[in-house]
Amino acid sequence: MSTETIKPWFKKYKPVNEWQYLKVKIWSDENLEVEITELSFRMSIHQALEFVFGQLGTSCYVNILSWNQYHNEGVIKIKQSELTTVWSALAKLPLSYNGDFEEVPSDSEEEVAHLSEDARLSYERAKTWQEHHPPNSIPTDITPPQFVSIQEKGVSAFEFEGEPEANCFVAGRTEIQFMEGENCVQTNLPLPRNQEVYYWEAKMYEKPENTTVSVGVATKPYPSWRLPGWNRYSIGYFSNNGCKYFSSPFNSKPHGLPFKHGDVVGVGYRHRTGSIFFTRNGRRLEDAYTGIRWNLFPTIGANGPCQIHVNLGQRGFVFVEANVKKWGLAPSQGTLSPPPAYGTERDSVLLAMGTSSSSSDHQHTFISMNGITSSRPPPYSADTSENNNLMN
């Protein structure tokens, strides 16, 4: 099933006594919405009828409470004891999201209680930090001067920035060296929205087996000690298990194979549908999430030493389709011309002076450090008459 056909709202369901209610609504000849109390998703009529009446009807007690033919909607209820069947079926569907900050899933206290002491402290610290630094607390839209910079510099306008407290550093804009502990870095600019798809890749240049890397996107600001996908408003594809994470360390879902030293992981964003997809060594995986409408920043995190080289479009991608369709964050060359290569320009003062001084042996003119030309002193002479003149 394509993620384009599903639209859930991530609010926790609230059971009513022992019953669970499903609201079914037909939107058109092709779409139908199934709602489980406050959790809902959209799919085709054929898929929805098969899901509700086929799977649930054969294994659960289903009771059609009402049906409004004029509004094409009705309510079905099942026993809450049969809810496991519903969730097991939902778990097989690709997740999607409608992009509202207020409707990000909440983690239960029971899930948090099962964390180790260090993990729980890190989780609670990050949760408190994000409450004081929500994603709309700082401006993240690309400003006109930044847009001009992208036009002039091309992809060179983008670079990864490490927070001062993060135990990592960035060399040459896109070469990231992680040290000990959990850290993450983000680009200085968000993904633009001028073209259909934006894509970038991260190569595991040096990655020990015991280091977990997460490659994905997140809003800004984001806690610098948390991997993308572990906290609200972030998505990550993890190296240790090949799972995708969305805004929580507890909702991992299998997505692809784990990745290791030498592998290349790509991230694509189709802003029109809000779709996020990943690639691994040039092979595209199915869409991970849809409906993501935030200002997203390429984000990479690791929990130990490793070195990652990122390609934002400054060179060819491993994923061939991205090369053909030019999905990089910006053109490799901007409108601002680079300085001329040394030695290609003639008739300059410096080169002309160097040429004249090297072409004639009898001229001893040179250029001092302050740029003022002068002549060399006369050579030493043993002529006594000249010495006498100097003495007088």
Phi, psi and omega per residue, in radians:
M1 nan 2.335 -3.116
S2 -1.342 2.511 3.111
T3 -1.205 -0.311 -3.136
E4 -1.132 -0.371 -3.045
T5 -1.683 0.062 -3.065
I6 -2.086 2.389 3.123
K7 -2.498 1.560 3.139
P8 -1.658 2.748 2.966
W9 -1.909 2.163 -3.005
F10 -1.497 1.185 2.997
K11 -1.962 2.500 -3.120
K12 -1.172 2.404 3.109
Y13 -1.302 2.631 3.123
K14 -2.117 1.758 -3.115
P15 -1.075 2.544 3.071
V16 -1.881 1.860 -3.068
N17 0.964 -2.164 -3.126
E18 -1.780 0.091 -3.058
W19 -1.881 2.622 3.035
Q20 -2.132 2.262 -3.036
Y21 -1.776 2.409 3.073
L22 -2.079 2.152 3.100
K23 -1.758 2.222 -3.099
V24 -2.000 2.244 -3.138
K25 -2.385 2.310 3.075
I26 -1.622 2.071 -3.117
W27 -1.523 -0.614 -3.130
S28 -2.775 -2.930 3.105
D29 -1.257 -0.232 -3.066
E30 -2.003 -0.318 -3.038
N31 -2.190 2.647 3.109
L32 -2.585 2.486 -3.126
E33 -1.918 2.325 3.077
V34 -1.961 2.212 -3.112
E35 -2.136 2.216 3.050
I36 -1.832 1.684 -2.967
T37 0.804 -1.928 -3.063
E38 -1.618 -0.089 3.088
L39 -1.716 2.223 -3.119
S40 -2.434 2.752 3.064
F41 -2.670 2.724 -3.074
R42 -1.962 2.435 3.104
M43 -2.636 3.089 3.119
S44 -1.229 2.781 -3.132
I45 -1.040 -0.765 -3.130
H46 -1.051 -0.798 -3.135
Q47 -1.153 -0.703 -3.104
A48 -1.190 -0.770 3.128
L49 -1.110 -0.695 3.098
E50 -1.126 -0.683 -3.133
F51 -1.193 -0.890 -3.033
V52 -1.295 -0.937 -3.022
F53 -1.554 -0.470 -3.138
G54 -1.408 -1.157 -3.066
Q55 -1.199 -0.839 -3.120
L56 -1.253 -0.648 -3.089
G57 -1.169 -0.489 -3.122
T58 -1.500 -0.321 -3.066
S59 -2.155 -0.208 -3.096
C60 -2.251 2.802 3.022
Y61 -1.446 2.030 -3.105
V62 -1.996 2.291 3.141
N63 -2.202 2.056 3.081
I64 -1.418 1.934 -3.084
L65 -1.385 -0.752 -3.105
S66 -2.762 2.774 3.069
W67 -2.603 2.156 3.131
N68 -1.784 1.852 -3.066
Q69 -1.195 -0.539 -3.119
Y70 -1.181 -0.739 -3.139
H71 -1.642 -0.031 3.141
N72 0.937 0.829 3.112
E73 -2.542 2.754 3.141
G74 -2.804 3.076 -3.109
V75 -2.190 2.313 3.089
I76 -2.106 2.512 3.079
K77 -2.246 2.570 3.071
I78 -2.300 2.880 3.103
K79 -1.265 2.453 -3.121
Q80 -1.098 -0.476 3.120
S81 -1.126 -0.348 3.123
E82 -1.660 0.125 -3.041
L83 -1.136 -0.451 3.134
T84 -1.008 -0.657 3.118
T85 -1.110 -0.667 3.125
V86 -1.119 -0.836 -3.088
W87 -1.197 -0.606 3.103
S88 -1.139 -0.601 3.084
A89 -1.259 -0.703 3.124
L90 -1.132 -0.582 -3.106
A91 -1.120 -0.381 -3.137
K92 -1.447 -0.184 -3.104
L93 -1.571 2.502 3.040
P94 -1.099 2.478 -3.132
L95 -1.441 2.680 3.053
S96 -2.556 2.974 -3.027
Y97 -2.647 2.537 -3.056
N98 -1.588 -0.015 2.968
G99 1.553 0.137 3.120
D100 -1.541 2.306 -3.132
F101 -1.096 -0.591 -3.045
E102 -1.277 -0.237 -2.996
E103 -1.953 0.447 3.035
V104 -1.266 2.453 -3.091
P105 -1.048 2.544 3.098
S106 -1.791 2.513 3.127
D107 -1.541 2.496 -3.135
S108 -1.415 2.729 3.116
E109 -1.122 -0.563 3.136
E110 -1.138 -0.698 3.116
E111 -1.135 -0.747 -3.139
V112 -1.138 -0.626 -3.098
A113 -1.131 -0.432 -3.117
H114 -1.440 -0.076 3.110
L115 -1.303 2.714 3.021
S116 -1.181 2.919 -3.076
E117 -1.063 -0.809 -3.140
D118 -1.132 -0.745 -3.140
A119 -1.140 -0.671 3.136
R120 -1.162 -0.742 3.117
L121 -1.108 -0.727 3.101
S122 -1.123 -0.721 3.129
Y123 -1.092 -0.851 -3.098
E124 -1.187 -0.635 3.088
R125 -1.103 -0.765 3.133
A126 -1.174 -0.663 3.121
K127 -1.092 -0.791 3.101
T128 -1.116 -0.715 3.141
W129 -1.053 -0.761 -3.111
Q130 -1.254 -0.460 3.049
E131 -1.138 -0.554 3.110
H132 -1.585 -0.262 -3.137
H133 -2.304 1.181 3.114
P134 -1.147 2.860 -3.049
P135 -1.124 -0.383 3.125
N136 -1.710 0.285 -3.120
S137 -1.421 -0.296 3.073
I138 -2.284 2.627 3.105
P139 -1.205 2.272 -3.128
T140 -2.165 -0.047 3.074
D141 -1.201 2.594 3.081
I142 -1.218 2.128 -3.106
T143 -1.418 2.809 3.089
P144 -0.948 -0.767 3.087
P145 -1.085 -0.649 3.105
Q146 -1.179 -0.646 3.099
F147 -1.116 -0.722 3.088
V148 -1.108 -0.682 3.116
S149 -1.087 -0.691 3.104
I150 -1.119 -0.715 3.126
Q151 -1.121 -0.713 -3.072
E152 -1.355 -0.743 -3.052
K153 -1.664 -0.282 -3.047
G154 1.239 -2.511 -3.088
V155 -1.170 -0.287 3.112
S156 -1.161 -0.216 3.084
A157 -1.263 -0.325 3.137
F158 -1.652 2.432 3.072
E159 -2.737 2.697 3.083
F160 -1.477 2.460 -3.132
E161 -2.170 2.243 3.079
G162 -1.686 2.408 3.087
E163 -1.209 2.644 -3.114
P164 -1.003 -0.597 -3.105
E165 -1.464 -0.138 -3.124
A166 -1.335 2.458 -3.123
N167 -1.588 1.098 3.129
C168 -2.809 2.911 3.091
F169 -2.563 2.780 -3.080
V170 -2.070 2.286 3.088
A171 -2.059 2.411 3.085
G172 1.044 0.576 3.074
R173 1.287 -0.602 -2.973
T174 -2.333 0.115 3.110
E175 -1.828 1.963 -2.975
I176 -1.887 2.236 3.090
Q177 -2.001 1.939 3.083
F178 -1.601 2.501 3.100
M179 -1.882 -2.616 -3.110
E180 -1.270 2.689 3.061
G181 1.510 3.077 -3.141
E182 -1.559 2.180 -3.113
N183 -2.566 2.784 3.034
C184 -2.588 2.751 3.099
V185 -2.308 2.691 3.130
Q186 -2.306 2.819 3.074
T187 -1.316 2.795 3.128
N188 -1.289 -0.407 -3.109
L189 -2.166 2.607 3.094
P190 -1.354 2.988 3.055
L191 -1.139 2.237 3.120
P192 -1.184 3.122 -3.136
R193 -2.384 0.528 -3.111
N194 -1.532 -0.533 -3.135
Q195 -1.995 3.004 -3.005
E196 -1.144 -0.788 -3.069
V197 -2.335 2.478 2.994
Y198 -2.107 2.433 -2.968
Y199 -2.527 2.550 3.072
W200 -2.641 2.826 -3.078
E201 -2.300 2.641 3.095
A202 -2.234 2.171 3.118
K203 -1.749 2.285 3.087
M204 -1.337 1.471 -3.023
Y205 -1.202 -0.802 3.030
E206 -2.418 1.964 -3.082
K207 -2.472 1.864 3.036
P208 -1.131 2.720 -3.101
E209 -1.121 -0.553 -3.081
N210 -1.511 0.095 3.075
T211 -1.746 2.238 3.089
T212 -1.708 2.267 3.138
V213 -2.036 2.424 3.041
S214 -2.105 2.216 3.129
V215 -2.025 2.226 -3.112
G216 -3.074 -2.561 -3.132
V217 -2.403 2.777 3.116
A218 -2.770 2.824 3.024
T219 -1.404 3.083 3.100
K220 -2.247 2.421 0.012
P221 -1.363 2.714 -3.137
Y222 -2.362 2.419 -3.114
P223 -1.034 2.210 -3.000
S224 -1.271 -0.181 -3.136
W225 -1.814 0.216 -3.132
R226 -2.106 2.427 3.127
L227 -1.306 2.558 3.112
P228 -1.099 2.365 -3.063
G229 1.836 -0.383 -3.110
W230 -1.483 -0.414 -3.067
N231 -2.168 2.912 -3.047
R232 -0.986 2.520 3.086
Y233 1.157 0.664 3.116
S234 -2.558 2.742 3.128
I235 -2.374 2.417 -3.136
G236 -2.564 2.553 3.039
Y237 -1.935 2.090 -2.941
F238 -1.745 2.479 -3.053
S239 -1.325 -0.547 -2.993
N240 -1.299 -0.540 -3.078
N241 -2.270 -0.059 -3.128
G242 1.234 0.292 -3.106
C243 -1.617 2.744 3.008
K244 -1.808 2.520 3.137
Y245 -2.197 2.483 3.124
F246 -2.287 1.809 2.989
S247 1.061 0.276 -3.122
S248 -2.889 2.517 3.066
P249 -1.399 0.024 -3.040
F250 -1.924 -0.055 -3.061
N251 -1.965 0.649 -3.128
S252 -1.107 2.467 3.089
K253 -2.356 2.351 3.104
P254 -0.984 2.354 -3.092
H255 -2.350 -0.655 -3.135
G256 -2.810 -2.982 3.113
L257 -1.360 2.656 3.005
P258 -1.052 2.735 3.089
F259 -2.137 2.673 -2.984
K260 -2.398 -2.943 3.140
H261 -0.952 2.261 3.115
G262 1.611 -0.265 -3.132
D263 -1.341 2.740 3.117
V264 -2.119 2.151 3.136
V265 -1.955 2.269 3.132
G266 -1.974 2.684 3.118
V267 -2.275 2.244 3.108
G268 -2.135 2.575 3.137
Y269 -2.345 2.109 3.063
R270 -1.809 1.776 -2.935
H271 -1.232 -0.423 -3.111
R272 -1.126 -0.692 3.093
T273 -1.786 -0.094 -3.098
G274 1.190 0.536 -3.051
S275 -1.600 2.414 3.035
I276 -1.985 2.267 3.057
F277 -2.331 2.737 3.132
F278 -2.089 2.720 2.972
T279 -2.216 2.722 3.077
R280 -2.359 2.009 -3.118
N281 0.931 0.749 3.054
G282 1.498 -0.027 3.133
R283 -1.874 2.224 -3.076
R284 -1.404 2.368 3.030
L285 -1.641 2.898 3.123
E286 -1.128 2.765 3.139
D287 -0.960 2.326 -3.121
A288 -1.434 -0.818 -3.109
Y289 -2.577 2.703 3.032
T290 -2.299 2.914 3.106
G291 1.390 0.257 3.135
I292 -1.448 1.935 -3.021
R293 -1.974 0.378 -3.085
W294 -1.592 2.947 2.920
N295 -1.353 1.923 -3.000
L296 -1.821 2.396 3.106
F297 -1.992 2.262 2.996
P298 -0.919 2.246 -3.023
T299 -2.382 2.372 3.105
I300 -2.298 2.359 3.112
G301 -2.343 2.766 3.116
A302 -2.642 2.696 3.134
N303 -1.877 0.285 3.134
G304 -2.992 -3.064 -3.090
P305 -1.120 2.360 3.031
C306 -3.025 2.866 3.092
Q307 -2.252 2.260 -3.066
I308 -2.236 2.269 3.081
H309 -1.863 2.252 -3.029
V310 -1.920 2.415 3.071
N311 -1.982 1.882 3.140
L312 -1.620 0.014 -3.106
G313 2.219 0.092 3.139
Q314 -1.324 -0.225 3.064
R315 -2.599 3.136 -3.087
G316 -1.163 2.556 3.121
F317 -1.561 2.744 2.997
V318 -1.250 -0.588 3.102
F319 -1.357 1.899 -2.966
V320 -1.093 -0.718 -3.091
E321 -1.013 -0.619 3.127
A322 -1.166 -0.541 3.076
N323 -1.241 -0.796 -3.090
V324 -1.099 -0.738 -3.069
K325 -1.651 0.039 3.071
K326 0.945 1.099 -3.073
W327 -1.607 0.147 3.135
G328 -1.049 2.920 -3.101
L329 -1.165 -0.424 3.116
A330 -2.904 2.868 3.078
P331 -1.025 2.601 -3.135
S332 -1.122 -0.504 3.086
Q333 -2.138 2.322 3.097
G334 -1.556 -2.986 -3.141
T335 -1.390 -0.298 3.132
L336 -1.379 2.037 -3.084
S337 -1.208 2.462 3.082
P338 -1.251 2.786 3.104
P339 -1.112 2.645 -3.120
P340 -1.127 2.604 3.114
A341 -1.180 2.546 -3.090
Y342 -1.100 2.316 3.064
G343 1.613 -0.034 -3.111
T344 -1.625 -0.368 -3.136
E345 -1.648 2.421 3.115
R346 -1.988 2.984 3.086
D347 1.155 0.341 3.011
S348 -1.482 2.751 -3.077
V349 -1.070 -0.784 -3.071
L350 -1.155 -0.818 -3.111
L351 -1.205 -0.651 3.117
A352 -1.127 -0.704 3.114
M353 -1.131 -0.732 3.136
G354 -1.141 -0.636 -3.136
T355 -1.199 -0.762 -3.104
S356 -1.180 -0.647 -3.108
S357 -1.258 -0.523 -3.120
S358 -1.489 -0.331 -3.069
S359 -1.550 -0.294 3.130
S360 -2.161 2.204 -3.096
D361 -1.384 -0.427 -3.032
H362 -1.507 -0.187 3.095
Q363 -1.648 2.346 -3.073
H364 -2.113 0.491 3.121
T365 -1.258 2.396 3.096
F366 -2.448 2.971 -3.106
I367 -1.923 2.165 3.127
S368 -1.405 3.106 -3.078
M369 -1.146 -0.490 -3.126
N370 -1.589 0.147 3.038
G371 1.500 0.037 -3.113
I372 -1.637 2.252 -3.128
T373 -1.386 2.586 3.083
S374 -2.668 2.976 -3.139
S375 -1.788 2.671 3.077
R376 -1.192 2.651 3.083
P377 -1.164 2.687 -3.137
P378 -1.115 2.640 -3.129
P379 -1.179 2.682 3.128
Y380 -1.155 2.348 -3.129
S381 -2.176 2.466 3.124
A382 -1.632 0.158 -3.129
D383 -1.169 2.128 -3.054
T384 -1.202 -0.598 3.128
S385 -1.102 -0.667 3.135
E386 -1.218 -0.630 3.110
N387 -1.147 -0.700 3.121
N388 -1.102 -0.687 3.100
N389 -1.072 -0.672 3.140
L390 -1.179 -0.651 -3.121
M391 -1.206 -0.608 3.132
N392 -1.323 nan nan
